Amino acid sequence: MDQTFWQEHGDEISAAITIAVAVAIAIGVDRLLIGRAVQGAIGLETGELSREARTRLRLIRRMLFVAIILIGIALALSQFTSIKRFATGVLASTAVLGIIIGFAGRQVIANLVAGVLMAITQPIRIGDRVSIGDEVNGRVVDIALTFTKVDGGDGNLIVVPNEKVTTDVVINHSAGNSQAPVTVDVWLPPDADLDAARSTLEKGEVTSVALIDHSQEGARLQVKAAIDAGADRQAHEADLRERAQVALRDAGLLSSQ
């Protein structure tokens, strides 16, 4: 007896419809979250969400989108009898499933869990200037579920696994006291007149000059200067370092280098 079109292709059609509905729901939920965020921003004095809120919203949107799509794919696959039997056999062996998840998906799961923890604790936010370990320096431009993108400022985009962000030492240069003085180190020849150097540097915005190291190679002075709230600390540090070198050179204190 000939099968009808639905009997022959019903499973494929049901699976396709299920996935399409899942995608539509995921997009709808995403748009709803964006709309809620816009309404919330309108009610703020600044007219925009804070970096903390934008970071958390972006991660929540991506988590919900991925979760809905995965549920849709699972429901779509459940339409096929052969896959049902295969899934039943695999799930019956929890030991095999545990080994697969433990070895094949360890890194992905670790990065995903780290991304969730970052969304809750927010050690870094989009727009922050950070140092991660000894290799990564730059400004955070995106925080995804499993990785973080950092603009190195030299034309390179650094992609850092979220597990590294949560396990390495992270210095957030954009957090803390925004009015804390900037600090730079300046080297002098070992026989330089330290009192003259201190008098030369202690001008204008410089708040303190301290000797922190002295050896046969030279003397290292730590120079601190005031900074306005919201100013670019990295640019201010570079400018302070350059002006200190020029002042010492003009005073004849770097002549022996």
N, C-alpha and C positions, 0 to 999 in steps of 0.2 A: 504494500500500500504506500503510495506516494505521500511524503510529508508536506505539510503546508510550509509556507515561507517562514511563519513565526516559529513553527516547531524546529525548523532547520537553523534559523539564525536568531532565535529569540534571546539566547544567552548573550550574544554579542551586542544586540540592540539594547538590552537591559543594562549591560555593563557600560555602554557608551552614554546612555541617558543618565546613569548614576554619576559618572565622572563629570558630565556636563553640569548636572545639578550641583555637584560639590564645588566645581569651579565658580559657578554663579553665586553660591552661598558665600564662598571665600571672598570673592570680590565685593559682594554686598556688605559683609561684615567689615571689610577693610575700609570701604567708603563711609560706613557708619562711624567708625572710629575717627576717621579724618574729620568728618563733620562735627563730631563731638569736640574734637580738639580745637577746631576753628571757633566754635561757639564759646569754648572756655577761654580762648585767647582774647576774644572780643571783650570779655568781661574783665580782663586785666588792665591795669593802668598802662602797661607798656605796649599793649596790643599784640603781644606775641608770647609764645610759651618759653619758659626758661630752658636752658640747656639740659637740666636734669629731666624735665618733663618730655622734651623732644627725644632724648636718648631712650627713656623708658617706653614711650609711645612707639618708637620705631621697632624696638625689640618685641613688644607685645603684638604689634601688627604682624610681624613676620612669624612669630610662634603660632598665632591663631591661623594664619593662612596655611602654613605647612601642616598643622594638625588637621584642619578640615580636608585638605587635599589627600592626606594619607588615609583618613577615614573613608573618603570617597573611593580611593583606589582599592582599599580592603573590601568595601561593600561590592564594588564592581567585580572583583575577582571571585567573590563568594557566589556569583551567579553561575559559575562553571562547575559542573558536577565533578569533573576530573580534578580540578584544583581543590575542591572541598576535600576530596579523599586524600590528596597529597598533603594538604595542610593538617588534616587530622592525624596522619601518620607522623608528620614532623613534630607537631605539638605533643604527641604522645611520648616522644623521647625528649624530656626536659633537659637531660644531660647534654645531648647533642646541641640543642638550642642554646643552652648556656655557654657551651664552648664557642659556638659561632658568634654569639653576641660579645663574649668576653675577649676573643682574639681579633676578629675581623672588625668589630665596631668600637673597640675600646677608645681609640683616639677621637673618633667622631662623637661618641657619647660624652667623653671627657670635655671636649670643646663645647658641646651643647650645654652641659651642666654648668660649665664656667660662664657661658653667655647668660644663662638665667641668673646666676649669682651676681654677675656684673650689673644686670638690670635692676636687681634689688638693692645692692650695696652701693653701686655707682662710684667705684674708686676713680674712674675717669669718665669724662663726658665728651660729647661731640663738641669740638672747638677748643678743647684743652691742649696745651702744649705739654708733652710728656717725654720722659726717658724711661724705656723699658729694658732692663738688663744693661749690658754694656754696649749694645749694638744699635738699638732703636732710639732715635731722637726725632721729634717732629710734632706736628699738630694732628689731633684725631679728626678724621673727616667722616668716618662711618664706623658703627658698631653693629655687626650682624650677629646671627645666632651662634656661629662657630668661629668667626674671625673678626679682627679689628683692623681697619685701614688707617695708616698714619702717613701723612704727607711730610716727607723728609725735608722739604724746602729746597731741594737741589734737583728737582725734576723727577725724582723717584717716588713711587708710591709703595710703601712697605705694608705687606699683609702679614699680620701677626696672629697666630692661633690664640684663641681666647684662653686656653689652658696656660699658655706662657704668661699672659697678662695676670692671671690669678696666682701663679706660682713664683714668678720672678719679682725682683725688687722694682717697684714702679715709683718714679718721682713725678708727681703732678705739679708742674710749675705754675699752673693757673689756679690752684687751690691754695687755701691758707690765707694769711694776711696779705692782702694786695698792696698794702702800704709799707711792708717790710723793706728795709734798705737793700739795694742791689749790692752784690759783693763780687769783686774781681781781685785777682792776684797780679802783682807787679814784681818783676825781678830786677835786682840791682847788682852791680859788681861787688865782690866780697869786701873791697876796701872803700866803698862809697860812704859818704857822710850821711848817716841815717837821720840825724836831726835836721839837716838841710833838706833831705828828701821828704821828711814828714811836714816840714814847713811849706814846701813847694806844693804838696798834694792837698793839704788841709785848707782848701779854699772853696768858695761857692757852696755847692750842694753836698760836698764830701763831709760826712759826719764823724768818721774815725779812720785812722791809719795805724795799723799794728804790725809789728814784726812777728811773724809766725814760724820762720825757719831761717837759719844762717849756717852756711858751710863754706868749704873752699870754693864751691861752684858759684856762690853768690848768696844774696839775702833776698828773702821773699816777704814782701809787704802785702797785707790784706787791706784793701781799700773799700770802704762802705760809703754809699751815697744815698740820699733820700730820693724817693720816686713818687710821682702823683698816682693816685688810685686809677686803675684802668689803663695805665700806660703800658707800652710793649716792653716787658722786662728784658727780653733777649736783645732788642735793639739798644736799650738803655745801657746794658752791660757792655756791649761792643763799643758804644760811644764813650763810655767812661774809661774803658781800657785804653782806647786810642788817645784820648785827651791826657790821661796820666802819663803815657809814654812820651807824648809831645812835650809836656811840661817838664818832665825829668831830663829830656834831651836838651831842651832850651836852657835848663839850669846847669848844663854841663855835668850831670850826674851819671850819664851813660857813656861817657867818652871812652872809658877803658874797655867797653864791650866790643 
